[in-house]
Amino acid sequence: MLTNGPRPVPGARIGTASPSRGDPAQLAELVLWTSRRLQRSSMAELGPMGLTPAQARVIRHLEAAGRPVRMADIAAGLEVVPRTVTSVVDDLERAHLVVRAIDPHDRRAILVSLTDEGALAIDRIVQARRRTAGAIFNRLSARERAEMARMLGLVCGPCCGPDGERAPRGHHGPHPHVTRGDR
C-alpha cells in the first residue's frame, strides 16, 4: 500500500540532517525507490484488468510498432531476455490479446501482433499509466516535471533526450523507452 508521505531512503540515518541530494549514491536510491513506487502503483492499476506491468509493456511496445514484431526484437526493445518475452507472450496469447505467426521472410522467426481485443486494451493501459504517474509526479509543478524529465533524459542517455524521440543508432522500431502512453 502506498502512503502519501515520503518514505525513508535506505541508508539514510534516522535523526540526522537530510542527506545530500547531490550524492550519486543517494540519487540512485531515490530513483530506485521512485521506480518501486511506480511498479507497485502500476500493479494496482493493471491488476483489475488482468494484466501485469510486463504484459502492459509488451502490448504498448506492439502498439507503438504499428506492425507485427519479432519476439527477439520485443526482447531487445524492452531490454529483457528472450525467455521473459516468451512467457509474457504466452500469457497474452492465452488472454487473446496477441497472436503469433511465422515470419514469412524467415520461417525460423515468430512475429507477434495485437488482436482486436489487445488493441482495445491500449486506451485502458494508457489511462492506468497516466493515473499511476499522476499519483506520484503531480505533486511537482509542471516546470519541475519538465526539469526532471530533462535531467532523467540526460542520465538515460542519447536515446532518451527530453523530447523522447531519439532512438539508438541502428534502431528501426519504436523508441525503446517511450510509447504512446508517455507522449
VOGUDREN-237306 format. One record per atom (N, C-alpha, C, O): y, z, x; residue in three letters. Coordinates in steps of 0.1 Angstrom, whole numbers, padded with zeros to 4 digits, always signed. Each point is the difference from the previous one (the first is absolute). Layout:
YZXALA ...
//
This chain:
-0012+0000+0008MET +0012+0000-0008MET +0012+0000+0009MET +0001+0007+0010MET +0009-0015-0013LEU +0012-0001+0007LEU +0010+0011-0004LEU +0000+0003-0012LEU +0008+0001+0021THR +0010+0010-0003THR +0014-0007+0002THR +0001-0010+0007THR +0009+0016-0013ASN +0013-0006+0001ASN +0007+0004+0013ASN +0008-0008+0005ASN -0012+0019+0000GLY +0007+0005+0012GLY -0007-0006+0013GLY -0011-0005-0001GLY +0018+0006+0012PRO -0005-0005+0013PRO -0012+0009+0004PRO +0000+0012-0002PRO -0010-0019+0008ARG -0011+0007+0005ARG +0003+0003+0015ARG +0007-0007+0007ARG -0013+0018-0002PRO +0001+0003+0014PRO -0007-0011+0008PRO -0010-0005-0004PRO +0016+0001+0015VAL -0005-0010+0008VAL -0010+0007+0010VAL +0004+0009+0007VAL -0016-0015-0005PRO -0010+0007+0009PRO +0007+0000+0014PRO +0006-0009+0004PRO -0009+0020+0002GLY +0006+0002+0014GLY +0013+0007+0000GLY +0005+0004+0011GLY +0002-0004-0022ALA +0013+0006-0001ALA -0002+0015-0001ALA -0008+0005-0008ALA +0015+0003+0016ARG -0002+0015+0000ARG +0008+0005-0011ARG +0011-0003-0002ARG -0018+0012-0006ILE +0007+0006-0011ILE +0009+0011+0005ILE -0003+0007+0009ILE +0015-0006-0015GLY +0009+0010+0003GLY +0009-0004+0012GLY +0009+0008+0004GLY -0010-0020+0000THR +0009-0005+0011THR +0010-0010-0006THR -0002-0005-0012THR +0011+0001+0020ALA +0010-0010-0005ALA -0008-0013-0003ALA -0010-0003+0006ALA +0016-0006-0014SER -0006-0012-0004SER -0003-0008+0013SER +0009-0001+0009SER -0021-0005-0008PRO -0003-0008+0012PRO +0009-0012+0001PRO +0005-0005-0010PRO -0003+0000+0022SER +0009-0011+0002SER -0006-0013-0006SER -0012-0003+0002SER +0019-0003-0011ARG -0005-0012-0007ARG +0000-0012+0010ARG -0006-0011-0004ARG +0012+0012+0016GLY -0001-0011+0009GLY -0012+0000+0009GLY -0002-0010+0007GLY -0005+0020-0007ASP -0012+0001+0008ASP -0011-0010-0005ASP -0003+0000-0012ASP -0002-0009+0021PRO -0009-0010-0005PRO -0013+0006-0006PRO -0005-0006-0010PRO +0000+0017+0015ALA -0012+0006-0006ALA +0004+0005-0014ALA -0009-0001-0009ALA +0020+0007+0007GLN +0005+0005-0013GLN +0001-0012-0010GLN -0004+0001-0011GLN +0010-0012+0016LEU +0002-0012-0008LEU -0014-0005-0005LEU -0002-0004-0011LEU -0007+0004+0021ALA -0014-0005-0004ALA -0006+0009-0011ALA -0006-0005-0009ALA +0008+0018+0011GLU -0006+0009-0011GLU +0007-0002-0013GLU -0007-0001-0011GLU +0020-0001+0011LEU +0007-0003-0013LEU -0005-0013-0006LEU -0002+0000-0013LEU +0000-0010+0021VAL -0005-0013-0006VAL -0014+0002-0005VAL -0003-0005-0011VAL -0005+0012+0018LEU -0014+0003-0005LEU +0000+0007-0013LEU -0007-0003-0009LEU +0015+0014+0008TRP +0001+0008-0012TRP +0005-0009-0012TRP -0005+0002-0011TRP +0015-0010+0014THR +0005-0009-0010THR -0011-0009-0005THR -0001-0003-0012THR -0006-0003+0022SER -0011-0009-0004SER -0010+0007-0008SER -0005-0006-0010SER +0001+0018+0013ARG -0010+0007-0008ARG +0005+0003-0014ARG -0007-0001-0009ARG +0020+0004+0008ARG +0006+0002-0013ARG -0001-0013-0009ARG -0003+0001-0011ARG +0007-0012+0018LEU -0001-0013-0007LEU -0015-0003-0004LEU -0002-0004-0011LEU -0007+0007+0019GLN -0014-0003-0003GLN -0005+0009-0012GLN -0006-0005-0009GLN +0010+0018+0010ARG -0005+0009-0012ARG +0007-0005-0013ARG -0007+0000-0010ARG +0020-0003+0011SER +0007-0005-0012SER -0006-0013-0005SER -0002-0002-0012SER -0001-0007+0021SER -0006-0012-0004SER -0014+0002-0006SER -0003-0007-0011SER -0005+0016+0016MET -0013+0002-0006MET +0002+0006-0014MET -0008-0004-0009MET +0018+0012+0007ALA +0002+0006-0013ALA +0005-0011-0010ALA -0004+0001-0012ALA +0012-0010+0016GLU +0005-0011-0009GLU -0011-0010-0003GLU -0002-0005-0011GLU -0006+0001+0022LEU -0010-0011-0002LEU -0013+0005-0006LEU -0007-0007-0007LEU +0004+0020+0008GLY -0013+0006-0005GLY -0002-0004-0015GLY -0011-0004-0003GLY +0021+0007-0005PRO -0002-0003-0015PRO -0003-0015-0002PRO -0005-0003-0011PRO +0009-0006+0020MET -0003-0014-0001MET -0014-0004+0005MET -0004-0011-0002MET -0002+0021+0008GLY -0014-0002+0005GLY +0001-0007+0014GLY -0010-0006+0004GLY +0021+0008+0003LEU +0002-0007+0013LEU +0003+0011+0011LEU +0005+0011-0003LEU -0009-0015+0015THR +0004+0008+0011THR +0011-0007+0007THR +0003-0012-0002THR +0004+0019+0011PRO +0011-0007+0008PRO -0005-0012+0008PRO +0007-0010+0001PRO -0019+0011+0004ALA -0005-0011+0008ALA -0003-0012-0009ALA +0003-0011+0004ALA -0008+0013-0016GLN -0002-0011-0009GLN +0013-0006-0004GLN +0001-0012-0001GLN +0009+0020-0002ALA +0014-0005-0003ALA +0005-0008+0011ALA +0007-0010-0002ALA -0009+0014+0015ARG +0005-0007+0011ARG -0006-0014+0001ARG +0007-0010+0002ARG -0020+0009-0005VAL -0007-0013+0000VAL +0005-0009-0011VAL +0003-0012+0002VAL -0001+0018-0014ILE +0005-0008-0011ILE +0014-0005+0003ILE +0003-0012-0002ILE +0006+0021+0007ARG +0013-0005+0004ARG +0000-0010+0011ARG +0008-0010-0001ARG -0017+0011+0010HIS -0001-0010+0011HIS -0004-0013-0005HIS +0006-0011+0003HIS -0016+0010-0012LEU -0004-0012-0006LEU +0011-0006-0009LEU +0002-0013+0000LEU +0005+0021-0007GLU +0011-0005-0008GLU +0011-0006+0008GLU +0006-0011-0003GLU -0003+0018+0014ALA +0011-0005+0009ALA -0004-0014+0007ALA +0008-0008+0002ALA -0021+0007+0001ALA -0005-0013+0006ALA +0001-0011-0010ALA +0003-0011+0004ALA -0005+0013-0017GLY +0001-0010-0010GLY -0011-0011+0001GLY +0001-0010-0006GLY -0012+0014+0013ARG -0011-0010+0001ARG -0012+0009+0004ARG +0001+0011+0004ARG -0013-0017-0005PRO -0012+0007+0005PRO +0001+0003+0015PRO +0005-0008+0008PRO -0010+0020-0004VAL +0002+0004+0014VAL -0014+0004+0005VAL -0008+0006-0006VAL +0006-0010+0019ARG -0013+0004+0007ARG +0000+0015+0001ARG +0010+0006+0003ARG -0023-0001-0003MET -0002+0015+0001MET +0006+0004+0014MET +0007+0010+0001MET -0010-0018+0010ALA +0005+0004+0013ALA +0015+0000+0001ALA +0006+0009+0007ALA +0001-0018-0015ASP +0014+0000+0000ASP +0006+0012-0008ASP +0011+0005+0003ASP -0018-0001-0013ILE +0005+0012-0007ILE -0001+0012+0009ILE +0010+0008+0001ILE -0021-0007+0006ALA -0001+0011+0010ALA +0010+0000+0011ALA +0007+0010+0003ALA -0004-0022+0002ALA +0010-0001+0010ALA +0014+0003-0005ALA +0008+0007+0006ALA -0005-0012-0018GLY +0013+0002-0006GLY +0003+0014-0004GLY +0011+0005+0001GLY -0022+0003-0005LEU +0002+0014-0003LEU -0003+0009+0012LEU +0001+0012-0001LEU -0005-0018+0012GLU -0002+0008+0012GLU -0011+0010-0002GLU +0001+0012+0004GLU -0012-0017-0010VAL -0012+0009-0001VAL -0012-0008+0004VAL +0000-0012+0003VAL -0011+0019-0001VAL -0013-0007+0005VAL -0006-0008-0012VAL +0002+0004-0011VAL -0008-0015+0014PRO -0006-0008-0011PRO -0009+0007-0009PRO -0001-0003-0012PRO -0007+0013+0017ARG -0009+0008-0008ARG +0007+0007-0012ARG -0004+0001-0011ARG +0016+0004+0015THR +0008+0007-0010THR +0004-0010-0012THR -0001+0003-0011THR +0005-0015+0015VAL +0004-0010-0010VAL -0012-0004-0009VAL +0001-0001-0012VAL -0013+0000+0019THR -0012-0003-0008THR -0003+0010-0011THR -0002-0003-0011THR +0003+0016+0015SER -0002+0011-0010SER +0011+0000-0011SER -0004+0001-0012SER +0016-0003+0015VAL +0011-0001-0010VAL -0002-0012-0009VAL +0001+0002-0012VAL -0004-0013+0018VAL -0002-0012-0008VAL -0012+0001-0009VAL +0000-0004-0012VAL -0011+0010+0017ASP -0012+0003-0009ASP +0005+0008-0012ASP -0004-0004-0011ASP +0011+0014+0013ASP +0005+0008-0012ASP +0009-0007-0009ASP -0001+0001-0012ASP +0010-0009+0018LEU +0009-0008-0009LEU -0007-0011-0007LEU +0003-0003-0012LEU -0014-0003+0018GLU -0008-0010-0007GLU -0007+0006-0012GLU -0001-0005-0010GLU -0005+0017+0013ARG -0007+0007-0011ARG +0010+0003-0012ARG -0004+0001-0012ARG +0016+0002+0015ALA +0010+0002-0010ALA +0006-0012-0006ALA +0009+0000-0009ALA -0014-0012+0013HIS +0005-0013-0005HIS +0014-0003+0004HIS +0007-0007-0008HIS -0002+0013+0019LEU +0014-0003+0004LEU +0001-0011+0010LEU +0011-0006+0002LEU -0021+0004+0006VAL -0001-0011+0009VAL -0013-0008-0001VAL -0010+0005-0006VAL +0010-0016+0012VAL -0013-0008+0000VAL -0001-0006+0014VAL +0010-0003+0007VAL -0022+0002-0002ARG -0003-0007+0013ARG -0005-0014-0002ARG -0007-0003-0010ARG +0009-0005+0020ALA -0005-0014+0000ALA -0002-0004+0014ALA +0007+0005+0009ALA -0016-0014-0007ILE -0002-0006+0014ILE +0012-0009+0003ILE +0004-0008-0008ILE +0001+0010+0020ASP +0011-0009+0005ASP -0005-0014+0001ASP -0010-0002+0008ASP +0015-0008-0015PRO -0005-0014+0001PRO +0002-0006+0014PRO -0007-0010+0003PRO +0016+0016+0005HIS +0003-0006+0013HIS -0009+0007+0011HIS -0001-0006+0011HIS -0005+0017-0014ASP -0008+0007+0009ASP -0010+0009-0008ASP +0003+0011-0005ASP -0015-0017+0003ARG -0009+0007-0010ARG -0005+0013+0005ARG -0007+0008-0007ARG +0010-0004+0020ARG -0003+0014+0004ARG +0010+0010-0004ARG -0002+0012+0000ARG +0014-0017-0004ALA +0011+0010-0004ALA +0000+0001-0015ALA -0003-0008-0008ALA +0008+0020+0004ILE +0001+0004-0014ILE +0015+0001-0004ILE +0008+0006+0007ILE -0004-0013-0018LEU +0013+0001-0005LEU +0001+0010-0011LEU -0009+0001-0008LEU +0020+0007+0007VAL +0001+0010-0011VAL +0013-0004-0007VAL +0010-0004+0006VAL -0011+0004-0020SER +0012-0003-0008SER +0000+0009-0012SER -0010+0006-0004SER +0022-0004-0001LEU +0002+0008-0012LEU -0005-0006-0012LEU +0001-0013-0002LEU -0007+0020-0007THR -0004-0005-0013THR +0013+0001-0009THR +0010+0006+0004THR -0011-0011-0016ASP +0011+0002-0009ASP +0003+0015-0002ASP +0011+0004-0001ASP -0022+0004-0001GLU +0002+0014-0002GLU +0006+0007+0013GLU +0009+0009-0002GLU -0012-0014+0014GLY +0006+0005+0012GLY +0014-0003+0000GLY +0009+0008+0005GLY -0005-0020-0009ALA +0014-0004+0000ALA +0008+0008-0010ALA +0012+0003+0003ALA -0018+0001-0014LEU +0007+0008-0010LEU +0002+0014+0006LEU +0010+0007-0005LEU -0018-0002+0014ALA +0001+0013+0005ALA +0012+0001+0010ALA +0005+0011+0003ALA +0000-0022+0002ILE +0011+0000+0010ILE +0012+0008-0005ILE +0005+0008+0007ILE +0000-0011-0019ASP +0012+0007-0005ASP -0002+0015-0001ASP +0009+0007+0004ASP -0021-0003-0008ARG -0002+0014-0001ARG -0001+0007+0014ARG +0005+0011+0002ARG -0010-0019+0008ILE -0001+0005+0013ILE +0014+0001+0006ILE +0003+0010+0007ILE +0005-0020-0009VAL +0014+0000+0005VAL +0008+0011-0006VAL +0007+0007+0007VAL -0008-0004-0020GLN +0007+0011-0006GLN -0005+0013+0005GLN +0008+0009+0002GLN -0021-0007+0000ALA -0005+0012+0006ALA +0005+0002+0014ALA +0004+0012+0003ALA -0003-0022+0005ARG +0006+0001+0013ARG +0015+0004+0000ARG +0004+0008+0008ARG +0003-0014-0018ARG +0014+0004-0001ARG +0002+0014-0004ARG +0009+0007+0005ARG -0017-0002-0014ARG +0000+0014-0004ARG -0003+0009+0011ARG +0007+0010+0003ARG -0018-0013+0005THR -0004+0008+0011THR +0012+0001+0011THR +0003+0010+0004THR +0002-0022-0001ALA +0010+0000+0010ALA +0013+0007-0005ALA +0007+0007+0008ALA -0004-0009-0020GLY +0012+0006-0006GLY -0001+0015+0000GLY +0010+0007+0003GLY -0021-0002-0006ALA -0002+0015+0000ALA +0003+0006+0014ALA +0004+0011+0001ALA -0006-0019+0009ILE +0002+0005+0014ILE +0013-0004+0005ILE +0007+0009+0006ILE -0003-0021-0008PHE +0012-0005+0007PHE +0013+0000-0008PHE +0011-0002+0005PHE -0012+0005-0018ASN +0012+0000-0009ASN +0009+0012+0003ASN +0012+0000-0005ASN -0017+0010+0013ARG +0009+0011+0003ARG +0010-0005+0011ARG +0010+0007+0003ARG -0012-0018+0003LEU +0009-0006+0010LEU +0010-0009-0008LEU -0003-0006-0010LEU +0015+0005+0016SER +0010-0010-0006SER -0005-0014+0003SER -0009-0002+0009SER +0015-0008-0016ALA -0004-0014+0003ALA +0004-0003+0015ALA -0008-0007+0006ALA +0019+0012-0001ARG +0003-0002+0014ARG -0010+0006+0009ARG -0004-0006+0010ARG +0000+0018-0013GLU -0010+0007+0009GLU -0014-0008+0000GLU -0006-0001+0010GLU +0003-0004-0022ARG -0013-0007-0001ARG +0001-0013+0008ARG -0009-0004+0007ARG +0021-0003-0008ALA +0002-0012+0008ALA -0001+0003+0015ALA -0006-0008+0008ALA +0012+0019-0004GLU +0000+0003+0014GLU -0015+0004+0005GLU -0004-0003+0011GLU -0003+0010-0020MET -0014+0004+0003MET -0008-0013+0002MET -0008-0001+0009MET +0010-0008-0019ALA -0008-0013+0001ALA +0004-0007+0013ALA -0009-0006+0006ALA +0021+0005-0002ARG +0004-0006+0012ARG -0007+0006+0012ARG -0005-0007+0009ARG +0006+0020-0008MET -0006+0007+0011MET -0015-0001+0001MET -0006-0002+0010MET -0001+0004-0022LEU -0014-0002+0000LEU -0004-0014+0003LEU -0011-0003+0006LEU +0019-0007-0010GLY -0002-0014+0004GLY +0000-0002+0015GLY -0008-0007+0006GLY +0017+0014+0001LEU +0001+0000+0014LEU -0013+0006+0007LEU -0005-0006+0009LEU +0001+0017-0015VAL -0012+0007+0005VAL -0013-0009-0002VAL -0008+0000+0008VAL +0008-0005-0020CYS -0012-0008-0004CYS -0002-0012+0009CYS -0012-0004+0003CYS +0022-0002+0001GLY -0001-0011+0010GLY +0006-0013-0006GLY +0006+0000-0010GLY -0008-0011+0018PRO +0007-0013-0004PRO -0005-0006-0013PRO +0007-0008-0006PRO -0018+0012+0001CYS -0005-0005-0013CYS +0007+0007-0012CYS -0002-0004-0011CYS +0009+0015+0014CYS +0005+0008-0011CYS +0015+0003+0001CYS +0004+0012-0002CYS +0004-0022+0004GLY +0014+0003+0001GLY +0005+0004-0014GLY -0007+0001-0009GLY +0020+0003+0008PRO +0005+0005-0012PRO -0001-0009-0012PRO -0001+0004-0011PRO +0000-0017+0014ASP -0002-0010-0011ASP -0015+0000-0005ASP -0003-0005-0010ASP -0006+0009+0019GLY -0014+0001-0003GLY -0006-0014-0002GLY -0011-0001-0005GLY +0017-0009+0010GLU -0005-0013-0002GLU -0006-0007+0012GLU -0007-0010-0001GLU +0010+0016+0013ARG -0005-0007+0012ARG -0014+0004+0003ARG -0004+0011+0000ARG -0004-0021+0001ALA -0015+0002+0002ALA -0003-0001+0015ALA +0008-0006+0008ALA -0019+0012-0003PRO -0003-0001+0014PRO -0003-0015+0004PRO -0003-0008-0008PRO +0005+0005+0021ARG -0002-0013+0005ARG -0014-0005-0004ARG -0010+0007+0002ARG +0009-0019-0007GLY -0013-0006-0003GLY -0005+0005-0014GLY -0011-0005-0004GLY +0018+0014-0003HIS -0004+0004-0013HIS +0004-0010-0010HIS +0012-0003-0001HIS -0022-0001-0008HIS +0004-0010-0009HIS -0002+0004-0015HIS +0003-0007-0009HIS -0007+0020+0007GLY -0002+0005-0013GLY +0012+0008-0005GLY +0011-0002+0006GLY -0013+0010-0016PRO +0011+0008-0004PRO +0004+0010+0010PRO -0008+0003+0009PRO +0020+0002-0009HIS +0004+0010+0009HIS -0010+0012+0000HIS -0004+0004-0011HIS -0001+0001+0023PRO -0010+0009+0000PRO +0003+0014-0006PRO -0009+0007-0004PRO +0022-0003+0003HIS +0004+0013-0004HIS +0008+0000-0013HIS +0002+0011-0006HIS +0003-0022+0002VAL +0009+0000-0012VAL -0006-0010-0010VAL -0004-0011+0003VAL +0002+0016-0015THR -0005-0008-0011THR +0010+0001-0012THR +0011+0006+0001THR -0014-0013-0011ARG +0009-0001-0012ARG +0005+0013-0004ARG +0012+0001-0004ARG -0020+0009+0004GLY +0005+0014-0005GLY +0010+0006+0009GLY +0006+0010-0003GLY -0004-0015+0015ASP +0009+0006+0010ASP +0013-0008+0000ASP +0010+0005+0006ASP -0009-0016-0012ARG +0012-0008+0001ARG +0011+0004-0010ARG +0011-0006+0000ARG 
//
